[in-house]
């Protein structure tokens, strides 16, 4: 006679690895982070991405600040270890009133909101996949510059196709080296900087493979 087993499910366990929630302000940013998630096979419950829509950094920050009250994410808020905002600085000159560049990644579970800002737009980070130092120009000019390397991309046609995203993923080691060189030189300033590389390195490290050098 077999002994009946208790088949009741226990409470879901906390992920053994870091859980990131990334709020972005545009389609290109969403496509890029999603491509990273696919490339490194990171489950959606460990790398959550939410597109707040086009708008200033303050709107992205406000969304994360109110995340605990958002019905859509109430069930996962307690599991999030890091909250990131990906935004541009060009939308408002007073971005420093709502955001701050991170000097380091805090310990796991910190309530601090981390910012992956780019001056003047996310295209500065994408250009680092091709050039060592993107020009100090506005967002429209940066997008036009990027179109030289990503055919079909333009200020009027943003977002990444699968082919464009795949090419950027292949050139990711180049972008990280360029970003590291700029950091070491101390040449970045409010007119020409990006901290997206810090977020990218953390995402890459979530994979079981080695961190890109």
C-alpha positions in Angstrom: 0.0 0.0 0.0 1.5 3.3 -1.1 2.0 6.2 1.3 0.2 9.4 0.2 2.5 12.2 -0.4 1.9 15.8 0.3 1.9 17.5 -3.1 1.1 21.0 -1.9 3.3 23.6 -3.5 5.4 25.7 -1.2 5.9 29.4 -1.6 8.1 30.4 -4.6 11.7 30.8 -3.6 13.7 33.9 -4.2 16.0 33.7 -7.3 19.5 32.6 -6.5 20.8 35.4 -8.8 20.2 39.1 -9.0 16.8 40.4 -10.2 16.8 43.6 -12.2 14.0 45.9 -13.1 14.9 48.2 -15.9 12.6 51.2 -16.8 13.4 52.7 -20.2 12.1 55.8 -22.0 12.1 54.6 -25.6 11.7 51.9 -28.2 15.4 51.7 -29.1 16.4 51.2 -25.4 13.7 48.5 -25.0 14.9 46.7 -28.1 18.5 46.8 -27.0 18.0 45.6 -23.4 15.7 42.8 -24.8 18.5 41.8 -27.2 20.9 41.5 -24.2 18.4 39.3 -22.4 18.0 37.0 -25.4 21.8 36.8 -26.1 22.6 35.8 -22.5 19.5 33.7 -22.0 18.4 35.6 -18.9 14.8 34.7 -17.8 12.2 37.4 -17.9 11.6 37.1 -14.2 15.2 38.0 -13.5 15.5 40.9 -16.0 12.2 42.8 -16.2 12.0 45.6 -18.8 9.3 48.3 -18.9 9.0 51.0 -21.5 7.6 54.1 -19.8 7.3 55.9 -23.2 9.1 58.9 -24.7 9.6 61.6 -22.1 12.0 63.2 -19.7 14.2 61.4 -17.2 11.9 62.7 -14.4 9.0 60.6 -15.8 11.1 57.4 -15.8 12.2 58.1 -12.3 8.6 58.8 -11.2 7.5 55.5 -12.6 10.0 53.5 -10.5 9.3 55.6 -7.4 5.6 54.5 -7.7 6.4 51.0 -8.8 5.2 49.4 -5.5 1.8 50.8 -6.0 1.5 49.6 -9.6 -1.0 46.8 -9.8 0.9 45.2 -12.7 4.0 44.7 -10.7 2.8 44.3 -7.1 3.5 40.6 -7.2 7.2 41.0 -8.1 8.3 44.1 -6.3 9.6 42.3 -3.3 11.9 40.1 -5.5 13.6 43.0 -7.2 17.3 43.6 -6.2 18.2 46.5 -8.5 16.1 49.2 -10.1 17.5 51.0 -13.2 16.3 53.9 -15.2 17.6 54.3 -18.8 17.0 57.8 -20.0 18.4 60.7 -22.0 19.6 64.1 -20.6 18.3 66.2 -23.5 14.7 66.2 -22.6 15.3 68.6 -19.7 18.3 70.7 -18.7 17.5 70.0 -15.0 18.0 66.3 -15.1 20.3 66.6 -12.1 17.2 67.5 -10.0 15.8 64.0 -10.5 18.8 61.8 -11.3 22.4 61.2 -10.4 25.2 59.3 -12.1 26.2 56.2 -10.2 29.7 55.9 -8.9 29.3 52.3 -8.0 26.8 49.4 -7.9 25.4 49.1 -4.4 25.0 45.8 -2.6 22.1 43.5 -3.5 18.7 44.6 -2.4 19.5 48.3 -2.1 16.5 50.6 -2.5 18.5 53.1 -4.4 17.5 53.8 -8.0 20.4 53.5 -10.4 20.6 55.7 -13.5 22.0 54.7 -16.9 21.9 58.2 -18.4 23.3 59.2 -21.8 24.2 62.7 -23.0 22.3 63.7 -25.0 20.7 60.4 -26.0 20.9 56.6 -25.9 22.5 56.7 -29.3 25.7 57.9 -27.7 26.0 54.4 -26.1 25.2 52.7 -29.4 27.8 54.8 -31.3 30.4 53.4 -28.9 29.9 50.1 -30.6 31.6 51.7 -33.6 33.7 54.7 -32.6 35.9 55.4 -29.6 34.4 58.9 -28.8 31.0 60.0 -30.2 30.7 63.7 -31.0 29.3 66.3 -28.6 26.0 66.9 -30.4 22.3 66.8 -29.7 20.1 63.7 -29.9 19.0 64.3 -33.5 22.6 64.6 -34.7 23.6 61.5 -32.7 20.8 59.5 -34.3 21.9 60.7 -37.8 25.5 59.7 -36.9 24.4 56.3 -35.9 22.7 55.8 -39.2 26.1 55.7 -40.9 26.8 52.4 -39.1 23.2 51.0 -38.8 21.5 51.4 -42.2 17.8 52.1 -41.8 18.2 53.8 -38.4 17.4 57.5 -38.3 15.9 60.2 -36.1 12.5 59.4 -37.7 12.9 55.6 -37.6 14.1 54.6 -34.2 13.8 51.1 -32.7 16.1 48.2 -33.6 15.4 45.5 -36.2 16.6 42.0 -35.3 19.5 42.4 -37.7 20.5 45.7 -36.2 20.3 44.3 -32.6 22.3 41.2 -33.6 25.1 43.4 -35.1 25.2 45.5 -31.9 25.4 42.4 -29.8 28.4 41.2 -31.8 30.2 44.5 -31.3 29.4 44.7 -27.6 33.0 44.0 -26.5 34.1 46.9 -28.6 31.6 49.3 -26.9 32.6 48.1 -23.4 36.3 48.7 -24.2 35.6 52.2 -25.5 33.5 53.1 -22.5 36.2 51.8 -20.1 38.9 53.8 -21.9 36.8 57.0 -21.5 36.2 56.3 -17.8 39.9 55.8 -17.2 40.8 59.0 -19.1 38.3 61.1 -17.0 37.3 62.8 -20.2 33.5 62.4 -19.8 31.5 65.4 -18.9 27.9 66.6 -18.8 28.0 67.2 -22.6 29.4 63.8 -23.5 28.9 60.8 -21.2 27.0 57.6 -20.9 26.6 55.2 -18.0 24.8 52.5 -19.9 28.0 50.4 -19.8 27.5 50.0 -16.0 24.1 48.5 -16.5 25.2 46.3 -19.5 28.1 44.9 -17.4 25.7 44.0 -14.6 23.4 42.3 -17.1 26.2 40.3 -18.8 27.4 39.2 -15.3 24.0 37.7 -14.6 24.8 35.0 -17.2 26.7 32.0 -16.1 29.4 32.7 -18.6 32.4 35.0 -18.1 32.1 38.8 -18.0 33.1 40.5 -21.2 36.5 42.1 -21.1 
